[in-house]
Amino acid sequence: MSSYRQLSEWGRENIPFIFFIDYSGQQIQAFPLSDIPRDFALRFGARSFGEMRVESFVKPEVTLKKPVAFSTYLSVHQTVQEEMLKGNTYLLNLTFPTEIELKGSLVDVFEYGTAPYRAIWRDHFCCFSPESFVTIKDNRISTTPVKGTSAVDQDLDGQALLNNPKERAEHEMVVDLLRNDLAQVATDVEVKRFRFLQQIKTDRGALWQTESLIEGDMLPEWPSQTGEILKTLLPAGSVTGMPKHETCQIIERVEPVPRDYYCGIFGYYQDHALYTAVSIRFIAQKGEAFYYHSGGGLTIDSEAKAEYEEMLLKVYLSGGV
């Protein structure tokens, strides 16, 4: 197990490395690029770190095996709504694991996927995320929160998503939260682009998602504080809610299982630059069983049935594999 201090030391010495940090920020797996164990690998666009050595691959497929019952989801949803009426939270990202049937292995999912950010710890989890966390390059920090999803076949031009008042309110709160988070480690933080559409391909059809771009300035010596910067920013605001501290406490009470590495982050440092992604679109392996973790942001206007259906809509494989 590594530490935030270790990440800062490698940054100060300009030693390139990869890392995985769990949602709680307590578990860190980090390795110099020159010594990545065979059970770990990352893909960031065209950049690859680590190799998955297997003799043959199977084209993976996912089917729902045992989704959480709507009655169970509704009960937790109502508890969250009660916390909102008390003013304890205004936005909460509620998640559940869905037991799935997986044809193939986690390695197959990792190798066949086309998501921009992919990570694997063999026999533990595979993540194929559409969402970056923070990037620091040329002394500029940026984040692109993703909040809001709809199916293209039901929303051909994405306007239903853009015009949905609940989705807009949720997105505005996440952007405000991330802007405030970045201001803890950067100066001159501003929203450069607000709530634009992106389309992603999945094995269950195309999806719209809305994103925003937030940027700020970093001091030139930031690499020597890499670990402290990440510790300050975690957990990611797009998968928690606001106010962050109180909302995280509610999440811990109401969600059925600890998130572990789901909703954590992963990434790499190289050449005075840091690239990270949020660990969503996530399959965990527990013995012979596989669980797909997904969820969505709740506000006071959220409808339980719609949120439940969105959670299951997100159970997909990237790139139409």
Short mmCIF file of the C-alpha atoms (twelve columns), coordinates in Angstrom:
data_MODEL
# 
_entry.id   MODEL 
# 
loop_
_atom_site.group_PDB 
_atom_site.id 
_atom_site.type_symbol 
_atom_site.label_atom_id 
_atom_site.label_alt_id 
_atom_site.label_comp_id 
_atom_site.label_asym_id 
_atom_site.label_seq_id 
_atom_site.Cartn_x 
_atom_site.Cartn_y 
_atom_site.Cartn_z 
_atom_site.pdbx_PDB_model_num 
ATOM 1   C CA . MET A 1   0.000   0.000   0.000   1 
ATOM 2   C CA . SER A 2   1.318   3.434   -0.932  1 
ATOM 3   C CA . SER A 3   0.691   6.853   0.631   1 
ATOM 4   C CA . TYR A 4   0.002   10.441  -0.390  1 
ATOM 5   C CA . ARG A 5   3.519   11.287  0.820   1 
ATOM 6   C CA . GLN A 6   4.932   8.738   -1.612  1 
ATOM 7   C CA . LEU A 7   3.040   10.343  -4.513  1 
ATOM 8   C CA . SER A 8   4.429   13.761  -3.566  1 
ATOM 9   C CA . GLU A 9   7.972   12.383  -3.310  1 
ATOM 10  C CA . TRP A 10  7.727   10.848  -6.768  1 
ATOM 11  C CA . GLY A 11  6.314   14.105  -8.105  1 
ATOM 12  C CA . ARG A 12  9.138   16.106  -6.546  1 
ATOM 13  C CA . GLU A 13  11.704  13.721  -8.081  1 
ATOM 14  C CA . ASN A 14  9.761   13.653  -11.380 1 
ATOM 15  C CA . ILE A 15  9.422   9.857   -11.261 1 
ATOM 16  C CA . PRO A 16  6.526   8.771   -13.531 1 
ATOM 17  C CA . PHE A 17  3.942   6.547   -11.856 1 
ATOM 18  C CA . ILE A 18  0.387   5.186   -12.013 1 
ATOM 19  C CA . PHE A 19  -2.037  5.059   -9.104  1 
ATOM 20  C CA . PHE A 20  -5.446  3.829   -7.911  1 
ATOM 21  C CA . ILE A 21  -7.143  5.501   -4.913  1 
ATOM 22  C CA . ASP A 22  -10.345 4.179   -3.338  1 
ATOM 23  C CA . TYR A 23  -13.439 6.267   -2.601  1 
ATOM 24  C CA . SER A 24  -12.546 6.716   1.078   1 
ATOM 25  C CA . GLY A 25  -9.069  7.957   0.171   1 
ATOM 26  C CA . GLN A 26  -7.547  5.425   2.562   1 
ATOM 27  C CA . GLN A 27  -6.322  2.780   0.091   1 
ATOM 28  C CA . ILE A 28  -3.686  3.739   -2.462  1 
ATOM 29  C CA . GLN A 29  -2.081  1.418   -4.986  1 
ATOM 30  C CA . ALA A 30  0.747   3.240   -6.785  1 
ATOM 31  C CA . PHE A 31  3.671   2.027   -8.887  1 
ATOM 32  C CA . PRO A 32  6.510   3.625   -10.865 1 
ATOM 33  C CA . LEU A 33  6.041   3.111   -14.600 1 
ATOM 34  C CA . SER A 34  9.222   1.062   -14.559 1 
ATOM 35  C CA . ASP A 35  7.744   -1.454  -12.091 1 
ATOM 36  C CA . ILE A 36  4.012   -1.998  -12.737 1 
ATOM 37  C CA . PRO A 37  2.827   -5.411  -11.436 1 
ATOM 38  C CA . ARG A 38  1.254   -7.675  -14.033 1 
ATOM 39  C CA . ASP A 39  -2.172  -7.483  -12.359 1 
ATOM 40  C CA . PHE A 40  -2.557  -3.717  -12.921 1 
ATOM 41  C CA . ALA A 41  -3.035  -1.676  -16.100 1 
ATOM 42  C CA . LEU A 42  -4.370  1.692   -17.277 1 
ATOM 43  C CA . ARG A 43  -5.463  3.153   -20.598 1 
ATOM 44  C CA . PHE A 44  -5.813  6.897   -21.072 1 
ATOM 45  C CA . GLY A 45  -6.783  7.441   -24.684 1 
ATOM 46  C CA . ALA A 46  -3.844  6.183   -26.727 1 
ATOM 47  C CA . ARG A 47  -1.569  5.947   -23.684 1 
ATOM 48  C CA . SER A 48  -1.153  2.454   -22.186 1 
ATOM 49  C CA . PHE A 49  0.466   1.488   -18.895 1 
ATOM 50  C CA . GLY A 50  0.860   -2.145  -17.914 1 
ATOM 51  C CA . GLU A 51  -0.094  -5.286  -19.824 1 
ATOM 52  C CA . MET A 52  -2.696  -7.966  -19.276 1 
ATOM 53  C CA . ARG A 53  -1.070  -11.276 -20.253 1 
ATOM 54  C CA . VAL A 54  -3.595  -13.907 -21.339 1 
ATOM 55  C CA . GLU A 55  -3.574  -16.568 -24.028 1 
ATOM 56  C CA . SER A 56  -6.914  -15.676 -25.635 1 
ATOM 57  C CA . PHE A 57  -9.795  -13.234 -25.325 1 
ATOM 58  C CA . VAL A 58  -13.572 -13.582 -25.282 1 
ATOM 59  C CA . LYS A 59  -15.859 -10.839 -26.552 1 
ATOM 60  C CA . PRO A 60  -17.544 -9.777  -23.275 1 
ATOM 61  C CA . GLU A 61  -21.257 -9.375  -22.704 1 
ATOM 62  C CA . VAL A 62  -23.195 -8.142  -19.669 1 
ATOM 63  C CA . THR A 63  -26.736 -9.102  -18.643 1 
ATOM 64  C CA . LEU A 64  -28.600 -8.119  -15.503 1 
ATOM 65  C CA . LYS A 65  -28.800 -11.006 -13.043 1 
ATOM 66  C CA . LYS A 66  -30.123 -9.551  -9.809  1 
ATOM 67  C CA . PRO A 67  -30.792 -5.786  -9.794  1 
ATOM 68  C CA . VAL A 68  -31.688 -4.237  -6.481  1 
ATOM 69  C CA . ALA A 69  -35.456 -4.360  -5.978  1 
ATOM 70  C CA . PHE A 70  -37.251 -1.087  -6.657  1 
ATOM 71  C CA . SER A 71  -38.839 -1.303  -3.210  1 
ATOM 72  C CA . THR A 72  -35.365 -1.330  -1.660  1 
ATOM 73  C CA . TYR A 73  -34.251 1.590   -3.815  1 
ATOM 74  C CA . LEU A 74  -37.444 3.507   -2.984  1 
ATOM 75  C CA . SER A 75  -36.879 3.114   0.755   1 
ATOM 76  C CA . VAL A 76  -33.365 4.560   0.544   1 
ATOM 77  C CA . HIS A 77  -34.551 7.278   -1.855  1 
ATOM 78  C CA . GLN A 78  -37.174 8.341   0.692   1 
ATOM 79  C CA . THR A 79  -34.551 8.470   3.450   1 
ATOM 80  C CA . VAL A 80  -32.392 10.744  1.285   1 
ATOM 81  C CA . GLN A 81  -35.409 12.978  0.575   1 
ATOM 82  C CA . GLU A 82  -36.021 13.290  4.332   1 
ATOM 83  C CA . GLU A 83  -32.397 14.407  4.799   1 
ATOM 84  C CA . MET A 84  -32.940 16.993  2.069   1 
ATOM 85  C CA . LEU A 85  -36.079 18.331  3.731   1 
ATOM 86  C CA . LYS A 86  -34.012 18.771  6.904   1 
ATOM 87  C CA . GLY A 87  -31.418 20.743  4.912   1 
ATOM 88  C CA . ASN A 88  -28.639 18.217  5.541   1 
ATOM 89  C CA . THR A 89  -27.936 17.706  1.816   1 
ATOM 90  C CA . TYR A 90  -29.021 19.357  -1.437  1 
ATOM 91  C CA . LEU A 91  -27.502 16.885  -3.871  1 
ATOM 92  C CA . LEU A 92  -26.567 13.269  -3.146  1 
ATOM 93  C CA . ASN A 93  -25.177 10.718  -5.574  1 
ATOM 94  C CA . LEU A 94  -26.892 7.459   -4.629  1 
ATOM 95  C CA . THR A 95  -25.354 4.186   -5.862  1 
ATOM 96  C CA . PHE A 96  -26.120 0.485   -5.712  1 
ATOM 97  C CA . PRO A 97  -24.368 -2.681  -6.924  1 
ATOM 98  C CA . THR A 98  -26.216 -4.795  -9.506  1 
ATOM 99  C CA . GLU A 99  -25.269 -8.453  -9.737  1 
ATOM 100 C CA . ILE A 100 -24.610 -9.306  -13.385 1 
ATOM 101 C CA . GLU A 101 -23.831 -12.239 -15.613 1 
ATOM 102 C CA . LEU A 102 -20.521 -11.543 -17.350 1 
ATOM 103 C CA . LYS A 103 -19.521 -13.463 -20.423 1 
ATOM 104 C CA . GLY A 104 -15.738 -13.387 -20.427 1 
ATOM 105 C CA . SER A 105 -13.510 -11.888 -17.750 1 
ATOM 106 C CA . LEU A 106 -12.536 -8.494  -16.397 1 
ATOM 107 C CA . VAL A 107 -9.512  -8.624  -18.674 1 
ATOM 108 C CA . ASP A 108 -11.803 -9.108  -21.672 1 
ATOM 109 C CA . VAL A 109 -13.853 -6.087  -20.648 1 
ATOM 110 C CA . PHE A 110 -10.679 -4.042  -20.257 1 
ATOM 111 C CA . GLU A 111 -9.144  -5.058  -23.576 1 
ATOM 112 C CA . TYR A 112 -12.299 -4.773  -25.714 1 
ATOM 113 C CA . GLY A 113 -13.545 -1.500  -24.258 1 
ATOM 114 C CA . THR A 114 -13.163 1.868   -25.963 1 
ATOM 115 C CA . ALA A 115 -13.910 4.226   -23.061 1 
ATOM 116 C CA . PRO A 116 -11.379 7.081   -22.822 1 
ATOM 117 C CA . TYR A 117 -10.271 6.047   -19.314 1 
ATOM 118 C CA . ARG A 118 -9.829  2.387   -18.390 1 
ATOM 119 C CA . ALA A 119 -8.315  0.688   -15.357 1 
ATOM 120 C CA . ILE A 120 -8.010  -2.880  -14.150 1 
ATOM 121 C CA . TRP A 121 -6.816  -4.746  -11.117 1 
ATOM 122 C CA . ARG A 122 -7.052  -8.359  -12.189 1 
ATOM 123 C CA . ASP A 123 -9.608  -10.436 -10.230 1 
ATOM 124 C CA . HIS A 124 -10.669 -7.308  -8.298  1 
ATOM 125 C CA . PHE A 125 -12.246 -4.743  -10.624 1 
ATOM 126 C CA . CYS A 126 -12.371 -3.208  -14.081 1 
ATOM 127 C CA . CYS A 127 -13.396 0.383   -14.773 1 
ATOM 128 C CA . PHE A 128 -14.190 1.953   -18.158 1 
ATOM 129 C CA . SER A 129 -14.927 5.545   -17.287 1 
ATOM 130 C CA . PRO A 130 -16.238 8.378   -19.467 1 
ATOM 131 C CA . GLU A 131 -15.308 11.005  -16.864 1 
ATOM 132 C CA . SER A 132 -11.981 12.654  -16.156 1 
ATOM 133 C CA . PHE A 133 -11.315 13.972  -12.660 1 
ATOM 134 C CA . VAL A 134 -8.529  16.555  -12.731 1 
ATOM 135 C CA . THR A 135 -5.741  17.200  -15.196 1 
ATOM 136 C CA . ILE A 136 -2.723  19.363  -14.359 1 
ATOM 137 C CA . LYS A 137 -0.560  20.374  -17.302 1 
ATOM 138 C CA . ASP A 138 1.549   23.462  -18.000 1 
ATOM 139 C CA . ASN A 139 0.666   24.653  -14.479 1 
ATOM 140 C CA . ARG A 140 -3.071  24.681  -15.311 1 
ATOM 141 C CA . ILE A 141 -5.592  22.480  -13.514 1 
ATOM 142 C CA . SER A 142 -8.867  21.483  -15.137 1 
ATOM 143 C CA . THR A 143 -11.828 19.259  -14.368 1 
ATOM 144 C CA . THR A 144 -14.775 18.184  -16.513 1 
ATOM 145 C CA . PRO A 145 -17.647 17.032  -14.296 1 
ATOM 146 C CA . VAL A 146 -20.256 14.779  -15.935 1 
ATOM 147 C CA . LYS A 147 -23.788 14.982  -14.565 1 
ATOM 148 C CA . GLY A 148 -26.945 14.141  -16.497 1 
ATOM 149 C CA . THR A 149 -27.660 11.161  -18.781 1 
ATOM 150 C CA . SER A 150 -30.325 10.226  -21.336 1 
ATOM 151 C CA . ALA A 151 -30.725 7.580   -24.041 1 
ATOM 152 C CA . VAL A 152 -30.247 8.889   -27.590 1 
ATOM 153 C CA . ASP A 153 -33.050 6.718   -28.974 1 
ATOM 154 C CA . GLN A 154 -35.475 8.526   -26.637 1 
ATOM 155 C CA . ASP A 155 -33.839 11.974  -26.877 1 
ATOM 156 C CA . LEU A 156 -32.558 12.289  -30.452 1 
ATOM 157 C CA . ASP A 157 -30.922 15.723  -30.205 1 
ATOM 158 C CA . GLY A 158 -30.264 15.813  -26.454 1 
ATOM 159 C CA . GLN A 159 -32.625 18.747  -25.920 1 
ATOM 160 C CA . ALA A 160 -34.835 16.862  -23.484 1 
ATOM 161 C CA . LEU A 161 -31.788 16.387  -21.259 1 
ATOM 162 C CA . LEU A 162 -30.654 20.000  -21.661 1 
ATOM 163 C CA . ASN A 163 -34.129 21.352  -20.904 1 
ATOM 164 C CA . ASN A 164 -34.808 19.109  -17.899 1 
ATOM 165 C CA . PRO A 165 -34.929 21.459  -14.860 1 
ATOM 166 C CA . LYS A 166 -33.959 18.732  -12.393 1 
ATOM 167 C CA . GLU A 167 -30.932 17.722  -14.463 1 
ATOM 168 C CA . ARG A 168 -29.890 21.364  -14.876 1 
ATOM 169 C CA . ALA A 169 -30.167 22.047  -11.145 1 
ATOM 170 C CA . GLU A 170 -28.124 18.933  -10.378 1 
ATOM 171 C CA . HIS A 171 -25.454 19.916  -12.893 1 
ATOM 172 C CA . GLU A 172 -25.254 23.479  -11.561 1 
ATOM 173 C CA . MET A 173 -24.679 22.206  -8.027  1 
ATOM 174 C CA . VAL A 174 -21.905 19.835  -9.133  1 
ATOM 175 C CA . VAL A 175 -20.177 22.597  -11.097 1 
ATOM 176 C CA . ASP A 176 -20.376 24.929  -8.088  1 
ATOM 177 C CA . LEU A 177 -18.975 22.188  -5.840  1 
ATOM 178 C CA . LEU A 178 -16.069 21.374  -8.188  1 
ATOM 179 C CA . ARG A 179 -15.244 25.051  -8.679  1 
ATOM 180 C CA . ASN A 180 -15.012 25.477  -4.909  1 
ATOM 181 C CA . ASP A 181 -12.906 22.308  -4.596  1 
ATOM 182 C CA . LEU A 182 -10.420 23.493  -7.220  1 
ATOM 183 C CA . ALA A 183 -10.167 26.853  -5.461  1 
ATOM 184 C CA . GLN A 184 -8.608  25.024  -2.490  1 
ATOM 185 C CA . VAL A 185 -5.529  24.136  -4.560  1 
ATOM 186 C CA . ALA A 186 -5.549  26.674  -7.429  1 
ATOM 187 C CA . THR A 187 -6.067  30.365  -8.150  1 
ATOM 188 C CA . ASP A 188 -8.213  32.206  -10.704 1 
ATOM 189 C CA . VAL A 189 -10.633 29.276  -10.964 1 
ATOM 190 C CA . GLU A 190 -13.415 29.785  -13.519 1 
ATOM 191 C CA . VAL A 191 -15.996 27.853  -15.518 1 
ATOM 192 C CA . LYS A 192 -14.745 27.924  -19.117 1 
ATOM 193 C CA . ARG A 193 -17.657 25.985  -20.669 1 
ATOM 194 C CA . PHE A 194 -20.975 25.225  -19.008 1 
ATOM 195 C CA . ARG A 195 -23.210 22.213  -19.623 1 
ATOM 196 C CA . PHE A 196 -22.444 20.991  -23.112 1 
ATOM 197 C CA . LEU A 197 -23.582 17.704  -24.678 1 
ATOM 198 C CA . GLN A 198 -21.343 14.714  -25.308 1 
ATOM 199 C CA . GLN A 199 -22.451 11.431  -26.881 1 
ATOM 200 C CA . ILE A 200 -20.963 8.102   -25.831 1 
ATOM 201 C CA . LYS A 201 -21.361 4.681   -27.421 1 
ATOM 202 C CA . THR A 202 -22.312 1.627   -25.377 1 
ATOM 203 C CA . ASP A 203 -23.267 -1.972  -26.028 1 
ATOM 204 C CA . ARG A 204 -26.875 -0.991  -25.264 1 
ATOM 205 C CA . GLY A 205 -26.993 2.025   -27.575 1 
ATOM 206 C CA . ALA A 206 -25.775 5.624   -27.524 1 
ATOM 207 C CA . LEU A 207 -26.178 7.919   -24.513 1 
ATOM 208 C CA . TRP A 208 -26.116 11.671  -24.078 1 
ATOM 209 C CA . GLN A 209 -24.323 13.135  -21.085 1 
ATOM 210 C CA . THR A 210 -23.805 16.767  -20.077 1 
ATOM 211 C CA . GLU A 211 -20.412 18.110  -19.053 1 
ATOM 212 C CA . SER A 212 -18.790 21.385  -18.009 1 
ATOM 213 C CA . LEU A 213 -15.163 22.562  -18.055 1 
ATOM 214 C CA . ILE A 214 -13.575 24.300  -15.053 1 
ATOM 215 C CA . GLU A 215 -9.960  25.586  -15.001 1 
ATOM 216 C CA . GLY A 216 -7.501  27.313  -12.673 1 
ATOM 217 C CA . ASP A 217 -3.806  28.197  -12.224 1 
ATOM 218 C CA . MET A 218 -1.239  26.170  -10.260 1 
ATOM 219 C CA . LEU A 219 2.116   27.204  -8.818  1 
ATOM 220 C CA . PRO A 220 5.131   25.785  -10.752 1 
ATOM 221 C CA . GLU A 221 6.198   23.689  -7.723  1 
ATOM 222 C CA . TRP A 222 2.881   21.799  -7.575  1 
ATOM 223 C CA . PRO A 223 4.433   18.347  -8.427  1 
ATOM 224 C CA . SER A 224 6.051   18.211  -4.982  1 
ATOM 225 C CA . GLN A 225 2.523   18.430  -3.519  1 
ATOM 226 C CA . THR A 226 0.860   15.875  -5.813  1 
ATOM 227 C CA . GLY A 227 -0.354  13.660  -2.977  1 
ATOM 228 C CA . GLU A 228 -1.608  16.543  -0.854  1 
ATOM 229 C CA . ILE A 229 -3.478  18.027  -3.829  1 
ATOM 230 C CA . LEU A 230 -5.304  14.762  -4.479  1 
ATOM 231 C CA . LYS A 231 -6.066  14.258  -0.777  1 
ATOM 232 C CA . THR A 232 -7.574  17.757  -0.616  1 
ATOM 233 C CA . LEU A 233 -9.786  17.209  -3.669  1 
ATOM 234 C CA . LEU A 234 -11.068 13.730  -2.774  1 
ATOM 235 C CA . PRO A 235 -13.619 12.298  -2.839  1 
ATOM 236 C CA . ALA A 236 -14.706 13.552  -6.257  1 
ATOM 237 C CA . GLY A 237 -17.590 15.997  -5.998  1 
ATOM 238 C CA . SER A 238 -19.449 14.567  -8.989  1 
ATOM 239 C CA . VAL A 239 -19.963 11.248  -7.151  1 
ATOM 240 C CA . THR A 240 -20.721 12.636  -3.690  1 
ATOM 241 C CA . GLY A 241 -22.896 15.754  -3.480  1 
ATOM 242 C CA . MET A 242 -23.176 18.956  -1.486  1 
ATOM 243 C CA . PRO A 243 -22.383 20.009  1.082   1 
ATOM 244 C CA . LYS A 244 -19.703 17.393  0.594   1 
ATOM 245 C CA . HIS A 245 -18.810 16.469  4.187   1 
ATOM 246 C CA . GLU A 246 -22.393 16.061  5.412   1 
ATOM 247 C CA . THR A 247 -23.470 14.301  2.209   1 
ATOM 248 C CA . CYS A 248 -20.625 11.780  2.482   1 
ATOM 249 C CA . GLN A 249 -21.796 10.941  6.005   1 
ATOM 250 C CA . ILE A 250 -25.323 10.275  4.714   1 
ATOM 251 C CA . ILE A 251 -23.979 8.125   1.866   1 
ATOM 252 C CA . GLU A 252 -22.072 6.028   4.378   1 
ATOM 253 C CA . ARG A 253 -25.270 5.441   6.342   1 
ATOM 254 C CA . VAL A 254 -27.720 4.685   3.525   1 
ATOM 255 C CA . GLU A 255 -25.796 2.797   0.839   1 
ATOM 256 C CA . PRO A 256 -25.905 -1.005  1.254   1 
ATOM 257 C CA . VAL A 257 -22.177 -1.720  0.758   1 
ATOM 258 C CA . PRO A 258 -18.964 0.317   1.006   1 
ATOM 259 C CA . ARG A 259 -17.900 1.750   -2.351  1 
ATOM 260 C CA . ASP A 260 -14.294 0.551   -2.015  1 
ATOM 261 C CA . TYR A 261 -12.486 1.498   -5.265  1 
ATOM 262 C CA . TYR A 262 -15.762 2.384   -6.998  1 
ATOM 263 C CA . CYS A 263 -16.117 6.183   -7.163  1 
ATOM 264 C CA . GLY A 264 -12.430 6.548   -6.323  1 
ATOM 265 C CA . ILE A 265 -9.933  7.785   -8.908  1 
ATOM 266 C CA . PHE A 266 -7.066  6.425   -10.988 1 
ATOM 267 C CA . GLY A 267 -4.442  8.028   -13.185 1 
ATOM 268 C CA . TYR A 268 -0.801  8.706   -13.879 1 
ATOM 269 C CA . TYR A 269 1.929   11.313  -13.430 1 
ATOM 270 C CA . GLN A 270 4.557   11.886  -16.112 1 
ATOM 271 C CA . ASP A 271 6.689   14.792  -17.362 1 
ATOM 272 C CA . HIS A 272 5.377   17.319  -14.828 1 
ATOM 273 C CA . ALA A 273 1.766   16.530  -15.707 1 
ATOM 274 C CA . LEU A 274 -1.024  14.685  -13.876 1 
ATOM 275 C CA . TYR A 275 -3.947  12.890  -15.515 1 
ATOM 276 C CA . THR A 276 -6.792  11.355  -13.502 1 
ATOM 277 C CA . ALA A 277 -10.258 9.848   -14.014 1 
ATOM 278 C CA . VAL A 278 -13.239 9.028   -11.806 1 
ATOM 279 C CA . SER A 279 -13.809 5.305   -11.214 1 
ATOM 280 C CA . ILE A 280 -17.348 5.004   -12.550 1 
ATOM 281 C CA . ARG A 281 -18.775 2.420   -15.007 1 
ATOM 282 C CA . PHE A 282 -17.281 -0.154  -12.693 1 
ATOM 283 C CA . ILE A 283 -17.426 -3.951  -12.423 1 
ATOM 284 C CA . ALA A 284 -16.207 -5.551  -9.187  1 
ATOM 285 C CA . GLN A 285 -15.375 -9.238  -8.846  1 
ATOM 286 C CA . LYS A 286 -16.145 -11.048 -5.588  1 
ATOM 287 C CA . GLY A 287 -15.055 -14.661 -5.915  1 
ATOM 288 C CA . GLU A 288 -17.033 -16.044 -8.861  1 
ATOM 289 C CA . ALA A 289 -19.632 -13.252 -8.763  1 
ATOM 290 C CA . PHE A 290 -19.596 -9.917  -10.625 1 
ATOM 291 C CA . TYR A 291 -21.277 -6.670  -9.573  1 
ATOM 292 C CA . TYR A 292 -21.804 -3.590  -11.697 1 
ATOM 293 C CA . HIS A 293 -21.903 -0.418  -9.587  1 
ATOM 294 C CA . SER A 294 -23.957 2.534   -10.824 1 
ATOM 295 C CA . GLY A 295 -26.085 5.380   -9.562  1 
ATOM 296 C CA . GLY A 296 -27.123 8.980   -10.064 1 
ATOM 297 C CA . GLY A 297 -27.540 12.320  -8.380  1 
ATOM 298 C CA . LEU A 298 -30.645 12.986  -6.298  1 
ATOM 299 C CA . THR A 299 -32.172 16.391  -5.623  1 
ATOM 300 C CA . ILE A 300 -35.361 17.374  -3.822  1 
ATOM 301 C CA . ASP A 301 -37.181 17.123  -7.186  1 
ATOM 302 C CA . SER A 302 -35.962 13.619  -8.006  1 
ATOM 303 C CA . GLU A 303 -38.532 10.954  -8.862  1 
ATOM 304 C CA . ALA A 304 -37.590 7.542   -7.501  1 
ATOM 305 C CA . LYS A 305 -38.716 5.521   -10.517 1 
ATOM 306 C CA . ALA A 306 -36.847 7.710   -13.006 1 
ATOM 307 C CA . GLU A 307 -33.676 7.619   -10.901 1 
ATOM 308 C CA . TYR A 308 -33.923 3.853   -10.509 1 
ATOM 309 C CA . GLU A 309 -34.268 3.410   -14.287 1 
ATOM 310 C CA . GLU A 310 -31.312 5.741   -14.940 1 
ATOM 311 C CA . MET A 311 -29.186 3.695   -12.535 1 
ATOM 312 C CA . LEU A 312 -29.925 0.514   -14.504 1 
ATOM 313 C CA . LEU A 313 -29.481 2.353   -17.832 1 
ATOM 314 C CA . LYS A 314 -25.866 2.908   -16.802 1 
ATOM 315 C CA . VAL A 315 -25.196 -0.841  -16.588 1 
ATOM 316 C CA . TYR A 316 -23.419 -1.146  -19.927 1 
ATOM 317 C CA . LEU A 317 -20.091 -1.921  -21.579 1 
ATOM 318 C CA . SER A 318 -18.226 0.893   -23.290 1 
ATOM 319 C CA . GLY A 319 -17.898 1.261   -27.018 1 
ATOM 320 C CA . GLY A 320 -20.537 -1.251  -27.986 1 
ATOM 321 C CA . VAL A 321 -18.209 -4.153  -27.276 1 
# 
